[in-house]
Structure formats: structure tokens, C-alpha cells
Amino acid sequence: MNIGFAELILVLVIAYVIVGPKDLPKVARWLGRLVRRARALIRELKEEVGWNEMMAETEDVRRDIDSAIKDADVTAELKDAKKQLQQSLTEAEKETLKK
């Protein structure tokens, strides 16, 4: 989640009006600690669940699927066959016209 400069200013102005200038530093520290704890909790949860391993496995499967699709793609072979067939037809027409 990215917060732009304008959004940050808006949040600060609202916090200044609601909390007041005296308690604003305390609230900012409290929010900072809360965000830090939430990030640590999310990181721990990802480690327990094995999120990174699941993402790596998912990426491996995606690569395997892409490779299988590439291997199964016969369009290049069909284009080559079409080209050879056209060449054969052209040669046959030339042979027919010579006779």
C-alpha cells in the first residue's frame, strides 16, 4: 500500500484537528508501533503458512505450463509445412507449364 504525499498531508491535517497539537506526537508514535507490530505479525504469519514457498511453487508451475504451451505450439511447424507445400505447388506448376 503506497500513500502519496497529498494523502499523507490530508491524514496529518485531520489528525491535527481531531487529536490536537499536544497529543499528536504520542498518537504518531502509537500508530508507528501499531503498524510495526502488524507488519511483524503478517511476516510471521506468512512464514508459518509457508507463503514464500507457495509463491515459489506457483511460479515453478507457471513456468512449467508456459514451457508446455511453447512445446505444444505447432504453428511454426505448420507454417514450415505450408511454405514447403507452396514451394512444391509452384514447382509443379512450373513443370506443367514447361510441358
N, C-alpha and C positions, 0 to 999 in steps of 0.2 A: 504494500500500500504506500503510494507516494503522495505526499501532501505538498502542494505548491506553495509559493511564497504568499500569494493572495489569501489562500485558505488559512495559512498559519497566522497571518495578521488578523483575519476575521476572528479566529478562535481566541487569540490573545485579547482582542478588544472586548469580546463577550465575557471572557474570564475576568478581565479587569473590572467590568461593570458589575458582574454578579458577585465576585469574591471581594473585590476591593484591593487597593494597592498594598495594604498592610499584610494581608494573608496570601497574596499571590505567590510569593516565593515558596511558602510552605506547601501550597497546593501543587505548584510545579514540581517540587521535589517528590511529593507523594505520588503524583502521576508518573513521574520518571521511574520511581521504584516499582510501581504497578506494571508499567509497560515492560520493564526489565524482567520482572518475575513471570509475566505472561509469556514473553519470548523464551525464557528458560524452560517453562512448563511445556510449551509447544515443541521445543527442541528435544526435551526428554521423551515426550510422547512419540515423536517421530522415531527416535532411537528404539524405544520399546516395541513399537509396532513394526519396525523394520522398513520404514518409508523409503529410505535411500536404496535399500536392497530391492524393494518392489519397483522403484523407478528404474533402477539399472536393469532389472529383468524385463520390464516393459520395453525399454529401449532396445534390448537384445532381440526381443520378439519382433519389434518393429523392423529392425534391420533384417532379420530372417525373412519376414514377409516381403519386404522390398526386394530382397535378393531372389526370392521365389518368383515374384512377379516379373522381375527382369529376366530370369531364366525361362519363364513360361511365355515370354513375349516372342511371338513368331513373326511379327510384322517385318522385321529385317529380312528374314528368310523368304517370306512371301514376296517382298519387293525384288529380291535377287531372282527368284523363280520367274516372276513376271518379266523382269528385264531379259532373262535368258530366253523365255518364250517369245518375246517380241523380236529378239535378235534372230531366233530360229524362223519365225514367220517372215521377217524381212529377207532373210537369205533364201527362203523357199520361194518368195515372190520374185526375187531376182533370178533364180534358177528357172522359174516358169516363164518369165519374160524373155530369157535368152533362147528358149526353145522355140 
